[in-house]
């Protein structure tokens, strides 16, 4: 199942039942898990590990050098990818800028055509990045997020669980969990469909909406809103939203 024109370094580790297409290059420190399918003209480099049942599409490059002018190419770093991810055509995922560092991807994600993950990004599980999504360095993406086509995300921000972002948005601040973002750092309310898909009942959805209104829709400053929030008892899913407001990235959290 390995095409005769594929170039695979003898030190690479290839699992069982792996398909590798024509003219693909697999470098020395790469580990590919069982049941993966690698299309033609793919390059997997750096200290990159793919788990089981991943698909990598035509022309993709995983483990490439960071786009950082100060990066030392002798740095040994890599990419760690979990299981059952779909990486479509011409996707790029860059390795970490730090010695021994990793850009990480969890399980069951979909990266559509021409999407890009820069160095040191951390992606959770079950996310969908549409065509042309650009994720800059050191961004943290939670679980069950959908990022619309052509959207760009500035380095160091956080994107919370079940967040959704409109296509072609320009995001330079954190997107809170459960929220919808659009334009340039604008919130458009809660991702109600995402909350239902998460299996949260009506009472929990009502509580999350109450917390959202307190933090992002009231006339209070964020400091005062969090003080009020601390005086109430919240269920764990709601605390995910509140804690995101308490612990933003260095770029801060976006507001409605």
C-alpha positions in Angstrom: 0.0 0.0 0.0 3.1 2.2 -0.3 3.6 3.6 -3.8 7.0 2.8 -5.2 7.7 6.5 -5.9 7.2 7.5 -2.2 10.4 8.4 -0.4 10.4 7.1 3.2 13.4 7.5 5.4 14.5 4.1 6.9 14.3 5.6 10.4 10.6 6.6 10.0 8.0 4.4 11.8 5.1 3.2 9.7 2.2 1.3 11.3 0.1 -1.4 9.8 -2.4 -1.0 7.0 -1.0 2.4 6.1 -1.5 3.7 2.5 1.1 6.2 1.2 0.6 7.8 -2.2 2.9 8.6 -5.1 5.8 11.1 -4.5 5.0 11.6 -0.8 8.0 12.2 1.4 8.2 10.9 5.0 11.3 12.1 7.0 13.4 10.3 9.6 11.7 11.3 12.8 8.1 10.7 11.7 5.8 8.1 13.2 2.6 7.2 11.4 0.0 5.1 13.2 -2.1 2.2 12.0 -4.7 2.6 9.3 -3.6 6.1 8.1 -4.1 7.2 4.5 -1.6 9.6 3.1 -2.3 11.0 -0.3 0.2 11.7 -3.1 2.6 14.7 -2.9 2.4 15.0 0.9 5.5 15.9 2.9 5.6 14.9 6.6 8.7 16.2 8.4 10.1 17.2 11.8 9.4 15.1 14.8 5.9 14.4 13.8 3.6 11.7 15.1 0.2 10.8 13.6 -2.1 8.5 15.6 -4.5 6.0 14.0 -7.0 6.4 11.2 -5.9 9.8 10.0 -6.3 11.0 6.4 -3.8 13.5 5.0 -4.8 15.1 1.6 -2.8 15.9 -1.5 -0.1 18.5 -1.3 -0.3 18.9 2.5 2.9 19.6 4.6 2.9 18.6 8.2 5.9 19.4 10.5 7.3 22.2 8.4 9.5 25.0 9.8 7.7 27.8 11.6 7.3 31.1 9.8 9.3 32.9 12.4 12.3 34.9 11.2 14.2 34.2 14.4 13.7 30.4 14.2 16.8 28.3 14.4 16.3 25.4 12.0 18.5 23.1 14.1 15.8 23.2 16.8 14.3 19.7 17.3 10.6 20.1 17.6 7.5 18.5 16.0 3.8 18.0 15.6 1.6 15.6 17.6 -1.7 14.5 16.0 -4.2 12.2 17.6 -6.6 9.8 15.9 -9.3 9.9 13.2 -8.5 13.4 11.9 -9.3 14.5 8.3 -6.6 16.8 6.9 -7.7 17.8 3.4 -5.7 19.1 0.5 -2.9 21.7 0.8 -3.2 22.0 4.6 0.0 23.2 6.5 0.7 22.4 10.1 4.0 23.8 11.4 6.2 22.5 14.2 7.0 24.2 17.4 9.5 27.0 17.8 10.8 25.6 21.1 13.4 22.8 21.6 11.3 19.7 22.3 8.1 21.6 21.8 5.0 20.4 19.9 2.2 21.7 17.9 -0.7 19.5 19.0 -4.0 18.3 17.5 -6.5 16.0 19.3 -9.0 13.6 17.8 -11.8 13.7 15.2 -11.0 17.1 13.7 -11.6 18.2 10.2 -9.1 20.7 8.5 -10.5 21.7 5.2 -8.6 22.7 2.1 -5.8 25.3 2.5 -6.3 25.7 6.2 -3.2 26.5 8.2 -2.0 25.8 11.8 1.1 27.8 12.8 3.7 26.8 15.4 2.8 25.8 18.9 -1.0 25.8 18.3 -3.0 23.5 20.5 -6.2 22.1 19.0 -8.7 19.9 21.0 -11.2 17.4 19.7 -14.0 17.4 17.1 -13.3 20.8 15.6 -14.1 21.9 12.0 -11.9 24.5 10.3 -13.3 25.4 6.9 -11.4 26.2 3.8 -8.6 28.8 4.1 -8.8 29.3 7.9 -5.5 30.8 9.2 -4.5 30.1 12.8 -1.4 31.9 14.0 1.1 30.8 16.5 0.4 29.8 20.1 -3.4 29.8 19.7 -5.5 27.4 21.9 -8.6 26.0 20.3 -11.0 24.0 22.5 -13.4 21.3 21.4 -16.4 21.2 19.0 -15.6 24.6 17.5 -16.5 25.6 13.9 -14.3 28.3 12.2 -15.7 29.7 9.0 -13.9 29.8 5.7 -11.2 32.5 5.3 -11.3 33.6 8.9 -8.0 34.7 10.4 -6.9 34.4 14.0 -4.1 36.4 15.7 -1.4 34.7 17.7 -1.8 33.8 21.4 -5.6 34.0 21.6 -8.0 31.3 23.0 -11.0 29.9 21.3 -13.4 28.2 23.7 -15.4 25.0 23.5 -18.4 25.1 21.1 -17.5 28.5 19.7 -18.4 29.3 16.2 -16.9 32.0 14.0 -18.2 33.6 10.8 -16.2 33.2 7.6 -13.7 35.9 6.7 -13.7 37.3 10.3 -10.6 39.0 11.6 -10.1 37.8 15.2 -7.5 39.3 17.6 -9.1 38.5 20.9 -10.4 35.4 22.7 -13.7 33.9 21.6 -15.5 32.8 24.8 -16.9 29.2 25.0 -20.4 28.7 23.5 -20.3 32.0 21.7 -20.6 33.2 18.1 -18.1 35.7 16.7 -18.1 37.7 13.5 -16.5 40.6 11.8 -13.6 42.1 13.8 -13.8 40.9 17.4 -17.6 41.1 17.7 -19.8 38.7 19.6 -23.2 37.8 18.1 -24.7 35.9 21.1 -24.6 32.3 22.1 -24.2 29.3 19.8 -27.7 27.9 20.7 -27.5 25.0 18.3 -24.1 24.1 19.7 -25.4 24.1 23.2 -28.2 21.7 22.2 -25.8 19.4 20.3 -23.7 19.4 23.5 -26.6 17.7 25.2 -27.2 20.6 27.7 -30.8 20.7 29.0 -33.0 23.7 29.0 -32.1 24.7 32.5 -28.4 24.7 31.8 -28.8 26.6 28.6 -30.9 29.2 30.5 -28.1 29.5 33.2 -25.4 29.9 30.5 -27.5 32.6 28.9 -27.8 34.4 32.3 -24.0 34.3 32.8 -23.4 35.5 29.2 -25.8 38.4 29.7 -24.1 39.3 33.0 -20.6 39.2 31.6 -21.1 40.6 28.1 -24.4 42.4 27.9 -24.7 44.3 31.2 -23.5 47.8 31.8 -21.0 46.5 34.4 -17.3 46.4 33.8 -15.9 42.9 33.4 -14.3 43.2 36.9 -17.7 44.0 38.5 -19.5 41.4 36.5 -17.1 38.7 37.6 -17.5 39.9 41.2 -21.2 39.4 40.9 -20.7 36.1 39.2 -18.6 34.9 42.2 -21.5 35.5 44.5 -23.7 32.9 42.7 -23.5 29.1 42.4 -23.1 27.8 38.8 -23.1 24.4 37.2 -19.8 23.2 35.6 -20.7 24.0 32.0 -21.5 27.6 33.0 -18.2 27.9 34.9 -16.4 27.1 31.7 -17.7 30.4 30.3 -17.0 32.4 33.5 -13.5 31.0 33.9 -12.7 32.0 30.3 -13.6 35.6 31.3 -11.5 35.3 34.4 -8.4 33.9 32.6 -8.2 35.5 29.2 -5.1 35.3 27.0 -2.7 38.2 26.8 -4.9 39.6 24.0 -8.0 39.8 26.2 -11.5 38.5 25.6 -13.9 40.0 23.0 -17.1 41.7 24.0 -20.6 42.0 22.4 
